[in-house]
Amino acid sequence: DAGITQSPRHKVTETGTPVTLRCHQTENHRYMYWYRQDPGHGLRLIHYSYGVKDTDKGEVSDGYSVSRSKTEDFLLTLESATSSQTSVYFCATSTGAKLASGNTIYFGEGSWLTVV
Amino acid sequence: DQQVKQNSPSLSVQEGRISILNCDYTNSMFDYFLWYKKYPAEGPTFLISISSIKDKNEDGRFTVFLNKSAKHLSLHIVPSQPGDSAVYFCAASVTGGGNKLTFGTGTQLKVEL
């Protein structure tokens, strides 16, 4: 358990509206990630952060932006939500820089977003 | 282009028997592999991992085998229990790449009494 809290857990929004999902962690982990899960695709990386104000794009970043102003918070914003962004969003944190050194990646419980 | 593939969407096993979940990858740069278990309406939970310098890693009932030449890994669960019923995701990473994970599409395991 890496002390990851996602909010909101469930949200229904209209097409064209902005939406922000928040990920809060209590373990002071440097690396944080946003993934989305869709049927037939597994989990796909949207954006990730390797420190405060340091972020980079993942595999499916179009239509999303992120911000990390504090170590503990990583925000995912859909500037103008579309129906294709209906999905389950998972935040994750990494306990260290190198997985092979015994570190791992923990996931939050998910945020269910429906765009109508 | 799916770099990590789990070709079996579902698997059904009897309680007490062995469950074998398979995963194939195409990117030869992947050097660290993880398995996650996911229950409905919950986040993925880390299960076991293996580095490319090893061919086997064991943790209790769970063993992961890696065949680098075939770009194939498998997760063995022995003995299988009803509580193991979940979706299992294989994931791969490149060291030095920010710990970004590339996931397979998952295999739904059902352990029957």
HADDOCK unambig.tbl for C-alpha pairs under 7 A between the chains (distance, minus, plus):
assign (segid A and resid 40 and name CA) (segid B and resid 105 and name CA) 5.77 0.50 0.50
assign (segid A and resid 41 and name CA) (segid B and resid 105 and name CA) 5.16 0.50 0.50
assign (segid A and resid 42 and name CA) (segid B and resid 103 and name CA) 5.92 0.50 0.50
assign (segid A and resid 42 and name CA) (segid B and resid 104 and name CA) 5.62 0.50 0.50
assign (segid A and resid 42 and name CA) (segid B and resid 105 and name CA) 3.95 0.50 0.50
assign (segid A and resid 42 and name CA) (segid B and resid 106 and name CA) 6.14 0.50 0.50
assign (segid A and resid 43 and name CA) (segid B and resid 103 and name CA) 5.77 0.50 0.50
assign (segid A and resid 44 and name CA) (segid B and resid 102 and name CA) 6.95 0.50 0.50
assign (segid A and resid 44 and name CA) (segid B and resid 103 and name CA) 6.95 0.50 0.50
assign (segid A and resid 97 and name CA) (segid B and resid 98 and name CA) 6.91 0.50 0.50
assign (segid A and resid 97 and name CA) (segid B and resid 99 and name CA) 7.00 0.50 0.50
assign (segid A and resid 98 and name CA) (segid B and resid 95 and name CA) 6.63 0.50 0.50
assign (segid A and resid 99 and name CA) (segid B and resid 99 and name CA) 6.80 0.50 0.50
assign (segid A and resid 100 and name CA) (segid B and resid 32 and name CA) 6.81 0.50 0.50
assign (segid A and resid 100 and name CA) (segid B and resid 51 and name CA) 6.16 0.50 0.50
assign (segid A and resid 106 and name CA) (segid B and resid 45 and name CA) 6.99 0.50 0.50
assign (segid A and resid 106 and name CA) (segid B and resid 46 and name CA) 6.82 0.50 0.50
assign (segid A and resid 107 and name CA) (segid B and resid 43 and name CA) 5.72 0.50 0.50
assign (segid A and resid 107 and name CA) (segid B and resid 44 and name CA) 5.99 0.50 0.50
assign (segid A and resid 107 and name CA) (segid B and resid 45 and name CA) 6.93 0.50 0.50
assign (segid A and resid 108 and name CA) (segid B and resid 43 and name CA) 5.47 0.50 0.50
assign (segid A and resid 109 and name CA) (segid B and resid 42 and name CA) 4.94 0.50 0.50
assign (segid A and resid 109 and name CA) (segid B and resid 43 and name CA) 4.14 0.50 0.50
assign (segid A and resid 110 and name CA) (segid B and resid 42 and name CA) 6.66 0.50 0.50
assign (segid A and resid 110 and name CA) (segid B and resid 43 and name CA) 5.80 0.50 0.50
